[in-house]
Amino acid sequence: MRSKRVLKITLIVFVISILLAISTKILSGFYLNIKEAYLHPYSAMPPSAAVVVKGVNSPKVWKDVSQNNDLFYDLNCLQDFKNLFDKIHYTDSIIGENDDCKTIFTENELYLALYPLNDSFEALLILSYKKTERKIVNAVLKEFTQKQEEKFHGMTLYSINNNSEKPIFIFSKQGLIVASPDIDLLEESVKSMKSGENLQSDEFFQKVAKTSGKKVDLSFYLSYENLFENIDVFNFDENEKNYFSNIGKWVEADVLVRKKMLILNGYSAHDGDENILTKIDAHNENNNLFLSYLPESITTFIALSFNDGESFLGKNYSDESQKFWRDISISQMVKTRYFNLETKKEECLLFAKPIDNEYSQNKIFEFLAESGDNQNVDTTYYSGFVMGRINLKNTSNEFDNILFDDINIQTFVIFDSIIAFGESFSQLKHLSEQIINHRTFDQTAVCADMLEYARENHNFFYLSLPARSTSRTMGLFNEKYAQNESLNSFIKNTDYLGLQFNSSRNKMTLSSLFMKYSSGESIAVDDKPQIQVSDINYDSGQKVEMQKRNSKKIWEANMPGEILNAQILTDPSEDFYKVAVLDNQSNMAYFDHKGNKQWQIKLKSSAAGRITMLDYYKNGKWQMYFNSDSHIFMVDKLGRYVKNYPYKFRTKVVSNGAVIDLNNKKDYRIFYLNEKRQISCVDLNTAMASDWAMPTLNRPSDNDLYVSKHKANWHITAIDNEGSLYFYNVNGKESVRPTKQIKKHQNSNFSFVNDADPRWEYLSETGFLVRLYENGKITETNIPIRGIPQWFAVKTLENSSVKYFAALSDEIYVMNSNLVVEKSFKLNFIPQTKECKSYKEINLSNGNISEIYFIESNSYLSFEGKAEMSKINNKNIVCSFKNKTFTISEIE
């Protein structure tokens, strides 16, 4: 069984996404001053357009995207798209060779319209130009085209051979350059200008055009009728073509294109007649509560929200089974297909959300009593849920094939706020177990990622995970595409496709489409996936077997004493890294990237703290700052002390110094905590800051200080040995007063998350994630791990997203920003460290062995002693040390 219409929604979204991908590349560059144009470009577009794209982008964007884009690469493997991309490359090369072309194509707006012609689609390209550019346009046309005829409706017709059998024809008229490979389409364009029957006069097109963003790079328009009545990529019959072409009139969407993400947001217009968007527009939205009831291994779902079942599904019923959906009083219905991990088959479930739980349950029991099917209602329970047998025939309305046609409803189960309908008791028992054990779709990494782009409330929400059902998806294409290996690869690499509609009650429906493309990182369930579904531990995300990576030793060196710190340093003024080494005999040595010792000096005392690079003289030449418990050191790259250094502390220091650049002008301040619980502040001349209040902690501490900045406000944070927090500004005055003290876990790092909701985060002693805000508000949140982690870290990645890492016993858990476990890694030891130094790796210690885990590549390296990694010239360089020897290695 399968629902053709539901399944083909996936493919329709694919087509829209692919059209956008192509259009984005074609529109490589273009800014508009439309006020000076003779005619509006829409006046040259016949009203039968299926797709229109207008763009503001540069030729450089085309180059960057085409050279570093996974979506583009896979599309380029499809012959139809390769032919098109080759033409774009040719056109782009012409633009790049001529300054006049660059002027025209980077200062004006370009429009691309696709028209159904000759069982295919043909392109009409229109560029508007200003009066002052008329001579430039004529010169460009003469230089790069061939004259075809002088009297094409009173104009000169040009052509470009474009290295293909089919030339592109061009004419210029009243501030517009109009081009197409099809001469008949140019004829239609001229007629539309003269007759006035064009998109400029199309009521519904103009309605959505007014909603287009003013500062977007790309705007996308689609005619539901003109596209779906003429598309032949899929096995559409006439009824299905009519169904999709009747969604609405036109849709406009502002487009955001990223390397792995395509997002469209805009409005659809409809005429108020009986169509899908008209029906949606009359009803209230609903939320995503149903996600917590869907099986974890879904392949698609479609959710419809409404005021009540009667007004949405219709009043005319031919039998009592159909009357059931009206009477149980529901506000949302959700149909999902999923891969049943027990039966190893794809199955269907239907969910209904009651307006009033008790009322709906009573109506179900009344229906069963009237139909004679109530024998199991009072006696069948499973894990506390009422479960019964019911026989419902298909319901007939315009949504019949979306919700009902491929599921034979025989059973139901009543949860707290959702009623689920299925085909057997075993199916619903399996669903109940997943819900009880939180093995549902909302707990998966793909759901958390998807919710970053989906709206919380909606009337219509369709989601597909194509990579999980590749064979079924491929089977819906027509014969030309069904066996195409490149298309198969494209589908396997698509994480998800989402489509949402929201009512706005003014014949305009808010419309959204989003697509995540991850080039092979998704999990398939029916096509010999790289990671089998049976290997996934849904309690802790995706279970990943750690793979040991190889490393190549570059060089190693020895020190006179036992090494306390060996650190890779990068100097902004130099191309190569250096290594600074400190040992327990008060030696400091400096090595170049080839292992040659540049110098070695004797310090006043042994130092083990982290080295910070500072520009003491403010001349672009950097010095090394670090401290021991008795001195601050400042040494230049030649091994010489900077003036006033080393500086001897009056009182023993118990922390590494924390450094800030106060005004972003290399006006540094150094903060350190002494054994008297006082926080001191000195400038680079070792003078005590005159405006510093010298705050004192309530209890002893041997923890390092933390510094963080939000906007213009610096915060210096201290944590005493009992886990209490203290916050001070740059004058030593209290800057944040927590509403309550929640003690930090001793093996949790303390991180400032500077996103839209800035806050500090750490793990409490009782195992809760604590979030502390600048106003002092403090919250505690559960983390989805059974037990208190021995080690916890919060990391902000390069793209500003947040990841959480926790170690429990011999396992590492990786959670996303929504605290959903994405992956877990089995270790062969119990971690004993609180280190988490860079965004790509975690350092975990097992006695004398340090394991560096690369979360992105699911692999690790083992080094004896302590180790840390730096990225130099796109290479991962590891510095490890034990006893008197340190080693520099490169990851292969």
N, C-alpha and C positions, 0 to 999 in steps of 0.2 A: 504494500500500500504506500502511496505517497501523494502529497498534494502538489500538483503541478504549479499552481499559482504561488504557493508559499515558496517552493524551491526556486522558482524563476525570479522571485524578488532579488535573490542573491545575484543572479546573472544580470539583472537590470542595473543594480548598483555597480556591478563590475563595468558594464558598458559606460555608464556615466563617468565612473572614475577614469576609465581608459581615455574617453573623449577629453576629459580634463587634462590628463597627462600629456596628450598630444597637443592640445590647445595651448597649454602653458609653454611648451617649447616653441610653438609657432610665434607666439606673441613675445618676441625677444626684444623688447625695448621701447617703451613709447610713451611720451608725455604729451598732454593735450592743452592747446589754448583754443577751445572750441568757439569762442566768441567771434574770432576772425574768419571762420570757415564760411564758404558760400552756402553749402548745403549741409544738413545734418547727415551723417553716415546712414542712419536708419531709413532715410528717404530713398536710398539706393538698394534696400533689401526687400525683395518680394516677401509677402506675408506667409509663404509656405515654408519658411525656415524651420528646421528641427532643432538646431543648436546655434546659439550666438555666444561668442566670447569677445570681450573687449579687455585690453590689457595695457598696463603701464609697467614695463620691465625693460632691462637693457640687454644688448647682445652678450654682454659679459655673463649675465645670469644664465643664458642658454648654454654658454661654454661650461660654466661651473656645474650646472645641474647635469648636463649630459656626460660629464667626465667623472662625477662622484655621486651617482644616484642608483640605488639598487633597483628601484622601479623602472627607471629608464633602461637599464641594462637588460632586464628580462623582456621588456616590451620590444627592444631592438632585436631580440632573437626571433620574433614573429615577423614573417616576411612582409605582411601588409604594412606593419608599422616601420619596418626597416626601410621600405621604399619611401615612405613619407619622411622619415628622419633624414635620409640621404638628401632629399630635396631641400629640407630646412638647412642642412649643413651648407649646401651649395648657395642658397640665398644669403645665409649668414656670412659666407666668405666674400660675397660681393659687397655687402654692407661694410665689412671690415676693411676693404681695400680702398674705399673712396670716402673722403671727408664730407662731401656733399650728401652722400647716402647716410652717413652717420648722423648728420644734422637733421635730416628729415625723419629718420627712424628712431631718434632718441628724444625728439622734442614734440612729437605728435602721437596721437592715439590710433592704435590699430584694431580693426574689427575682423573677426573670422566668423563666417556663417556657413553652416552645413545644410545642404538641401537634398531631399530625396529625388534622385534622377536615375533613370535607366537601371532599376533594381539595385541601386547603390546610393552612396552619398557623395556629393560633389561640393567643393569649397568655393566660397566667394570671399575674397580678401579686400578690405576697404581701408585706405589710409587717408585721413583728412589732413590738409595742410593749410597754412595761413597765406593770406594774400602776398605777404612779403617774401614768400618762398616759391612763388610761381616760376620765376626764372630758374631757380635751382632745380625744381621738379622737371621742367622741360629739358634742362641740360642732362640730368640723370637719365631720363628716358631715351634721349638720343644716343648717349654713350653706351648704355647697357642693354638696349633692346634693338629689335629689328622692326622696321616699319612694314605693316601688313597691307593696310589700305587707308586711303585718305578720307573716305566717305562712309564711315561707320556711324550712322545716324548723325552725320554732320561733324564727326570727330575723327581724329587719327587713331587707328588701332595699331598697337605695338605687340610684340611677342618676345618671350625669352625661351630659348630651347631647353635650358635647365638640365642638360645632359640626359634627357629622357626622350622617349618616342613622342610624348605628348607635350607640346609647348604650353606655356602660360600666356594667355592673352590679356592685354592691359589697355585701358583708356583712362584719360583724365578729363574731368568735367566739374566745373564750378567748385573747386577746392577739394575734390575727391579723386584719389587714385583708386580705380576699381580693377581687380584682377581675378581671373579664374582659368583653369585648364579647359573649361567647357564654354564654347562660344554661345551656345543656346542659353546658358545661365546669364551671360553678359547681356544678351538680348532681353531677358526677363528683367534684369536690373534696370536697363534703360526705360523699359515700359513702365516699371513701377515708379520711376522718377516722374514720368510724364502724366500718368494717370492719378497719382496720389494714393494708390492702393499699395501700401508698404507698411513696414513695421512702425513708421512714424505715426501712422493713423490707426494702428491696431490698439483697441481700448485696453485689452488685458496685458499686452506686452508693455505698454506705456505705464500701466498701473504698477507692475513689478519693477520697471526700470527706475521709478522714482524712489524705490527703497534701497537702491544700490549705494554702498558706502562711498564716501567722497575721497577717501585716502587709501583705498585698497589697490593692490597691484593688478588684481585680476577679478573680473566679474563674469559669471557664467549664467546663461539663460537657456532654458529648455522648454520646448513645446511638447507637452505630454501626448497630444493627439498626433502631431506631425512626426514625432520620433517613433512611437510605438506602433503606429499603423504601417510603417514602412521598414522597420528593422527586421532583418532576416538572419541574424546571428544565431537565434535559438529556434527550437522546434515549437514555435507558436502556432496554435490553430486560430481561426477567426475569432472565436469567443474570447480567447485569451488576449488577442490584440485589442479587441474592443474593451475588455476589462481594464487594461493598463492605460490605454489611450483616454479613458474616461475618468482618470484620477482628478484632473483639473485642467486649467488652460495653460498658463505659463508659470514657470518658477524662475526666480533670480536668486543667485547665491554669491556671496563674497567668498573668495577662495584663498585659503592659506595652504601653501605647499612646503613641506619639509622633506628631509631625506627619506624618512620612513613613515611620514604621516601626510594624509590629504584630508582637509577639513573644509566643509562648505556650510555656510549659514545664510539664510535669506527667507524670502516669502514666496508662497504659491498663491496665484489668483484663481478663483473659480467664479462661475456665472450665477450661482444660486440654484441651478437646476439640480436634479437628482444625480449626484455623483459622489465619489468617496469623500473628497474634501468638504463638500457641502454637509455631508452627514457628520463628519468629525467636528466641523466648526460649530455645531449646535450643542456640543456636550462639554462637560467639565473634564479637566485633566486628572491624572492619577499619578502616584509615585512608583518607585522601584522596589517596594516591599517584597514583591513576588520573587526577586532574585535570591532571597534567602531560602526559598523552597524548591528552586530548580535543581536538578541533579548536576553534579560537578562536571560531568562529561557531555554537556549539551553540544549540539552542532548548529542548531538554529532555535530562535524563539520569535514569536510575534505577540505583542500585547496590545489590546484595544481597551480604551477607557471611555466611560460614558456615564450619563446621569443615572440611567436605570436600564435594565434589559429590554423592557417593552418598547421604549422610545428608540432604542438603537437597533435592536434585532428585528423589530416589526411586530405588528399586532395580529396579522393574519396567519393563523396556524391551521394546518390540515389535520393534525391529530394531537393526542394528549402528550406525547413525548416532546413535541415541539413547544407546546404550551409550558412545559417545565421550565425552560430558560427564562421565560417572562416572569413566572410566578415566584421564583426563589429570590428575586430582588438583589441583583448583583451590580457592581459598578466597574468591574474589570474582568476581562477574560484573557488568558494567556495560553497559547499553544506552543509546545516545545518538542523538538526532536532531540534525542540524546542517544549516546552509545551506552547500552546496558553492559556493565562490566561483568555481570554474572552470565547472561545469555549470549554475550559477544555479538549482539545484534543491535541495529538502530531501531528504537521504539519511540512511541508518541505518548504524551501526557497532556491533559487539558486542566487548567486551573481556573477557578472562579473566585473572585473576592466579594463577599457579601457586604451589603450596605449595613445590615444589622445581623450579627452572627446568629443570635438565638432565633430570630424570625426565619432566616434562611434554613437553618437546621430543621425547624418545625415543618417548613414547607416541603423539605425533602422527605421527611417521615410521612407527611400526609400523602405525597405523591406515591410513595411505596405502598402505603396502605390501600390507596385507591386502585393501584395496579396489581396488588396481590404479591408484591416483591419485598414484603417487610419481615420475612421470617428470620433474617440474619441481623437486623438492625440492633436489637437490644442484646444480642449475645456475642456479636463479633467485635472484639477489641484487640488492638495490637499496640503494645507499649503505651497504653492509656488513650489511644486515639480510636474514635468510633469508625468502624469500617463496615461497609455493607455492599450488597449486590444490587445493581440497577441495570436496566436495559433501555438505552436511549438511541433512537434513530437519528439520522442526520437532520439538522435543522436547515430549512430553506430560506435564505436571504442572500443579499449581495455579497456577504462574507462567508458563504457556506464552504467554499473550497479552501479558504484560509484557515478556518477553525475546525471544521468537522469532518471533511470528506475522507481523510485517511486514518481515522481512529474509530475503532469499534468499542464504544463505551459500555463496559460491563460491571465495573466496580467503582466505588468512591471511598475516600477517607477524609474525615473532617479534622483539620488542624485548628490552631488558635484563631487565625484570621484568614485562612485560605481553605478552600475545598478542592481536592484533587480528584480527577476522574481518569481511570485507566482501563486496561483490557483484562487484568487479572489481579487476584489477591497477591500473588507472589511479586508482581511488579510494584504494587503499592506498599507492600511490606519492605521491599528493598529501598523504596523512596523514604519511608519512615525512618529506617535505620540511618540513612544518610543525613536526614535532618537532625536526628537526635545527636549524631556524632559530629555535626557541623561540617559534613563533607558535601557542601552545597556550592553552587556556582559563585555566590558572593564571597566565598573564602579563597577563590583562586586568583592567581596573579593576573590572568588575562582580564578578569572582571574588574579588578582594581584599576588596571591600566585603562580599560574602556571607559570607566566612570569619570576619568579625567576629562573626557570630551563629550559625554552624553549629558543631556539635561535630566534633572532629577524628576521633573513632572512632564507628562506627555499624554496625548490622546492615542497616538499610534507609535509603536516602537518595534522595529524589526532589527534583529541582530543575527548575523551568520558568522560562523567560524569555518571558512572554506577548507582550511588545511586539515580539519578533522574529518572531512567527508569528501575527499577529492574525487573518488570514483563516481559518486552520485552526481556531483556537480558537473563533471566532464560529460556525463551522459545526457545532459540537458542541452548541450550545444548541437548545432546542426552538423551534418556529416563532414563539412569542410573543416570544422574545428575540433570535433569530438576526439580525434586521434592525434591531435597536435601535441607533441612532447613539450614544446616551449610553453604552450598555454597551460599544460599540466603543471609545469614547474612554477609558473606564475601563480596558480591557485594554491599550490602547496606552500608558497612563501607569504601568503596573505594571512595575517593573524585574525583580523576580524573586519567586518563591514557593518556599519550601523546606519539606520535611516529612522528619523523621527519627524512627526508632525504634531504641532500644538495649535489648538484653536485660538483665534483672535477675535471672532464674532463680527468681522467686517468684510467678509468674503475674501480675506487674506489669511492664509495659514502659515504660521511659522514653520520652516522646513530646515532640516539639518541632515547632512550626510558626513560620515567620517570613516576613514579607512586606514588601517595600520598594516604596513608592509615591512616584514622583518627578514627577508632573504634567508629562509631556511631555519629560523629559530622556533617555529611553531611546532606543535605536537599533533601529528595526524593519528587517526584511530582506525583507518581501514586500508592503508596503503603501505604496509611494512615500514612504520615510522622509525626514525632513528632512536627514539626513546619509547618503549612500549608503554601503553597505558597501564598495564598490569604492574609496572615497576614504580608507579607514582604512589607515594604515601600522601593521601589527601589530608591527613591530619597535620602534616608539616610541609605542605607544598610539594614541589617536585624533588624527588629523591635523586641525588646526583652522585654517581661514583667518582671519587676524586682520581684524577689522572696525574701521575707524576711527570713533571716537565724536566727536560735536560738543561743543564747549564754548562757554559764553557768558561773555564778559568782563564782570565786575561793575565793577571799577575798577582803576586802576593809579596808581603814584606814583613819584617819582624821589628819589634821594639825592645828596648832594654828591660822594661818592666811589663807586668801584666796589663793588658789593654783595658781601659775603662770606657773609652768611646772612640769609635772610628767612623767618621762621617764624610759622605760625599757632598762637596760644595759646588755650587754653580755661581759664577761671577757674571753679571749681565754684560760686563765689558770684554769678556773673553769667550772664545768658542768652545773651549774644552773644560772638562770638570777637573777639580783637584780633590785631594783627600787629606783631611786633618785628623791627627791621631793623638790621643791623650793616654798616658799610662800612670800606674800607681807609684812611680818613682819621680813624679812631677815633671816628666818629659812631655814636650809637644813637638810633633814632627809634621812636615808638610810635603806631600808627594804630588807629582804631576800625573797626567792620565796614562803615562806609560810605565809608572811605577818608580820613577827616578826621585830620590829624596832631594828636595830643594833646600831644606834646612832642618835643624833640630835645636830647640832651646830648652833651658831649664826654667821652670816656673817657680814662684814663691811657695806654692802648695799644690797638692794633687787635685786636679779638677776632673769631674766626670759629667758635668752638665752639657746640655745641648748648645751647639755653637750657632750664633745668629750673625748674619752678614749685615753690617751697617756702613753707611757712608759718613764717616766722622767729619771729613773736611768739606763735604758737600761739593765735591768736584768730579763725581762719577767713579772714584776709586774706592773700592770697598775694603773694610776691615772686619776682623773676626772678634765678636764679643762672646764671652762665657764667664762663668764664675765658679769658685769653690766655696767652701763654708767660711773662708776667711778673706778672700780677695775677689775683686772684679778684674778681669783681664781684657785688654783691647790690643790686638796684635795685627800688624799689616801683613801683606802677602810676602814680604821679605823677612819676616820673623822679627821685626822691630816693634817695641812697645810704642803705643801712641802716648802723647804727652799726658801727664797726670796718672798714668797707669804703670804698674798695677795699683789698684786702690784697695787699702786695707779696711775691712769692716771694723767698726768699733765693737760690735756684738756679733757673736756667731750667727751665721745665716743658715736657715733650714730648708730653703727652697731655691730652685733655679730662678734666675731673674726673668721677669716678664717685660717685654719691650714694646712700646708704642711709638709711632710717628705722630706726634700730637696734632699738628696742623697740616699734615701731608706735605711738609716742607723740610723734611729731615731734621725736625726739631724733636729729638728723641727724649723719652723718659724711660727710666729703668726702675722697676718695682721689685722689691724682694722682702721676704718675711724672715724675721730674726727669732732667736730662741726666747725672747721676751714677749712673743706674740704680736710684735709691732710690725706694721707694714711701712717701709721706708721708700722714698722716691728721690732719685738723683738724676741730674742731667748728664750729658756726655763729658762734662768737665768735672764730674764727680761731686759737684756742689749739690747740697740738699735743696730741693725745690722749696722756695720761700712760701709758696701758696699751698703747701701740702700739710694736712692736719695730723699726720702720723696716727692713724687709727689703730686700736688695739683689739685683738680678738678676745672673746670671752673665755676660750679654752685653748689649750696647746694644739699646735698643728705642725706636721712635717710634710704637708702636701704642697705641690707647686701652686702658684697663682695662675689665674686665667684672665685674659683680656679679651674683650669683645666690643664691637662698635655697631651701633644702629643709627643711621643718618649721621648727625654730628655728635652723638653722645657716646663717650667711651665709658665702659664699665670694667672695674678691676674686681675680680671675684676671688674670695678666699674660702676654703673649706676646712673646718677644724677636724680633729681626729674622731669626733663623734658624729661627723657628717652634716653639721649645721652650716648654712651658707651665709656669707657676708658680701654685700655689694657696695662699692664706693665709686664716686666720680673722679675726675682728674685732680680734684682738690682734696681728696680724702674724705669727703662728706658722703654720708649714706645716700645711695642713688636709688636703690630698690629695697623695699621692706616687704618680704613675703608675708602674706596673710597668716601663714602657719609654716612651721619648719618640718619638712619631710626629709629625713636623713638619707644621704646618698649611699648607695651600695659601694663598698670599698673597691670593688673591681669594675666599676662603671666609669666610663669617661664622662666628661661634662662638656656639652656642646651648645653653641649658640646657633640657632637656625634662623637665618636672616631671609625669610621669604615674605609672602604677603601678610603673614601672621607671626611676626618675630617673637622668639621665645628661647629660653634655655631648656634643655632636655637632659634627663639623666634617669637612671634606674634607682628606685628606692630600695631600702634594706628588705622590704617585704615583697619585692618583685614586681612593683608597678612602674609604668613609665610616667615620670613626673614632668609636667610642663609648667614652666614659670614665666609669667609675662612681666613687662616693665612696670605695669600698674600694681604689681604685687600679687595678682591673682594666681592661684596655683591649683592645678588639677592633677588627678591620678587616673590613668587609663590601663586597663588590662592588656597584657600582651598574650598572643595565642600560643603559649608554651606552658605545658604542665610542669610546674616547679619553678624555683627561683634560680635564674642563671648564675653560674659562677663568674661570668664575664659578660659585659654588655657595652656596646659602642653605638653612637649615632654619627653618621657621616653624611655630609652634603657633597653630592657628586658634581662633576664639571658642568652638567646641564642644570644645576641648582635643585635637582630633585633630592629627596632625603631617603637614605637607606638605614635600616637598623640591623645590627648583628648581635646575636646572643649565642653563648656557649653553655650547653647543659650537659653535664656528664661528658660523654665522648662524641658530642654532635654539635655542629654549628648550624644555626638557623639564620636565614637572610629574609628580612621583611621589607616590604615597600612602604611608601609614605602613609598608606592606609592601615599599616600594621597587619597586612596579610602576608603569611609566609609564602615566599616565592620558591625557595630552594632550601634543602638541608643537606649537610655534608657529614658523612660518618668519618670520625677520626680514629686513629689507633692509639690515642693517648688522651688524657684529660688535660685541657689547657690550664695553664697556671699564670697567665699574664693579663694585664689590662691594656696592652698596647693595641692601637689601631691607627697606623700612621698615615697611610695615603688612601686615596679614594679607590685604588684598584686592588689593594691587598690587605690582609689582616696578618699581623705577626703573632703567632701563638707559640708558647714555649713549653717544652717537656724536658725539664732538667737542663741538660747541656745541648739539646737539639731545638732549633728554632724552625718552625714550619711556616713558609710564606704561602698563603692561600690566595690565588688569583680568582676572585669571584666571577669575573666576566668570562674567563676561559675554563672555569671549573677544573683547575689544575693547581698543583703546588710544587714547590721546590724545597728540598731539605738542606740545611747548612748546619755545620757544627758551630756552637756558640750562639752569640746574638747576631741578628741580621736585620738590615733594612734595605729598601729598594728605592731608587730614584730613576726618573725617566730622562735620559739625555739623548737629544737628537733622535727622538722616536725609538730609542733602544732602552730596554729595561736593564739597568745596571744594579747589581746587588753587592753590598758591602757586608761581609760577615767577619766576625772575629772571635777568637778563643785563645785564652792564655796570652802568649806574646806574639801571636801571628794573626794578621788580618789578610783577607783574600778579596779581590775584586773579580766578579764574574758577570758574564752577559748571558741572558736567557735566550736559548735557541728556539 
